[in-house]
Amino acid sequence: MESRSAPVPGPGTGASLPEIEVHLFAAVAAALGAERMLLRAGTVDEALGQLRAATDAPGARVLDSCSLLVNSVVCRDRTRALAPGDRVDVLPPFAGG
């Protein structure tokens, strides 16, 4: 799998949003065609919205069932603000755990 960047918004459309690193695992990485993406997002929900927009309906369903970590800490609050350099891990459900 590759690493890719989402298009960076232009002036007045989010250019001031922090750049974050998103790590994708298993089925969600397959759905998005990458294991790592750089995004500009102010909240976890904004980052997830960009990921949903980059995949199809089945991929979006996988995203909706994922667990999230922000800087290695479980994040259940999707309104959580993000800062420059934050890392968001997107982990789909898995069997046997």
Secondary structure, DSSP 8 states (H G I E B T S, - for coil): -EEEE-----TTTTTTS-EEEEEE-HHHHHHHTEEEEEEE-SBHHHHHHHHHHTS-HHHHHHHHT-EEEETTEE---TT-B--TT-EEEEE---TT-
